Amino acid sequence: MNYWLVKSEPFKYSWDQFVKDGNTFWDGVRNYQARNNLKGMKKGDKVLFYHSNEGLAVVGIAKVAKEHYQDPTTPDPNWVVVDLQPVKPFKTPVTLAQMKAEKRLENLSLIRQGRLSVCAVTEEEFETILEMGDMK
């Protein structure tokens, strides 16, 4: 099992809309490193859903429902999407400030590479964020 974090601006696509939709394909990724992370996702992998720009917090857990395929929003074969499904909301959102203050998350990609929209997360980082969000 692998662990990931995806970022979404809540005014464009929020956790609440994701839950209402029941699933979505994760499109719009136009960074090669983020694209390669999408290609690395496997069905069943766990994904942290992060609200960027406003909120700045991990707000839910999702899972990969379908592995990468051609992004249907562009004819360019370089870009892919994955299908994600919501699993559960965080009891307490975990803010970026809290993650930056947590020593166990000092190497978290979200902190080191703040502009990357799809990041790999270690199992320890994932578990730490769950603990911080009162999900244990």
N, C-alpha and C positions, 0 to 999 in steps of 0.2 A: 504494500500500500504506500502511495505517495501522498504528500500534503501540499496544498497550494493556497495562494491568496489572490483573489481577483478584486479589482477596484472599479467602482462605479459611482458616478456623480448622482446623488439621489434625485436631483431635479430632472435628470435624463432617464434613469432607471433605478428605482429604489428597491430596497428589500421588500417592502410591502407590495409593490407591483410584481416583483418576482414571485412572491407567495401567491398572489392572485392569479398569475399566469400559470403557475404549477410547474413550468419548465421554460427554458429559453435556450437559444443558441447564442454563444458568447462571441459577438462580432465586433468589428471596428478596430481590431488590433492591427496596428501598422508599424510595429517595432519588431525587428528580427529576433531579438532575445525573447520578448514576450511571445512571439509566434512560436519559437522553438519550445517554450514552456507549454504552450497549448498542445503542441505535437507530442510532448512527453506525458500528457495526462492520459490515464487509463481508466476505463469504466470502473466505478466504485471508489476512486480516489476521493478524499475529503478536501473540501475547499472552504476557506474562510471568505466571507463576503464583507468587503470593506467599503464604507461610504467615504468617498474622497471629496475634496473641496469644501463641502459643508458637512458637519458632523464629525468627520475625521475619526471614525471608529469602526472596529469590527462589530457587525450587528447580527451576523447569522452564520450558520453552517450549511453548506450545500454539498452535493456530490456530483461527480461526473457520470452522466447518464449515457453518453455516446462519445466515442473517441473522435479525434479530429477528422474533418472533411472540408472540402472546398467551401470557402466563405461565399454564401449565396448573394451577398450584397455587392460583390465585385467580380468581374470576369478574370481578374488577375490571379493566375494559379499559385502565386506565391503566398497567398493569405488563406488561413484556415479558421474554422470555428470548432467548438465542442458544445455539446448539449449539457446543460446543468439543470439540476433539480434542487429546490430548497429542502432542507432536512429539519432545521429548527432555528428559531431566533435565539439570540443571546438573552439571558435573564438580565444581564447588565452589560451594555455595550462597553467595549474596551477601547479607550481613546488612544490616539497616536502619542499623546503626552505620557500616558501611563506606560505604553510600550517602550518609549524612549527612556523612561526612568527605571525600567526593569533590567537588571544586570544580565539575566538569562536570555534577553532578547537583543543584546548588543550587536549581534551579527545578522539580525533579521533583514532580509532583502528590502522590505518596505522602508526601513530606516536607512540602509546603506544606498539604495537605489530608488529614491522616492518617486521618480517619474515612471518607473516600470509598472505597467498595468496588470501584468500577470506574473506572479513571483512563486518560486519554489519556497517551501517552508519545511524545516526539519520536523520530525516527530516531536522532539523535545520542545521546540518553539510552539508547535500546534497545541500541545498539552499545557504549556505555560499560559497561552492565551485563553484556553478553555477555563483553566483555574482562575485566571483574573476576571473572567466574565461570569463567575459563579455557575459554571457548567459542569462541575465535578461533584 
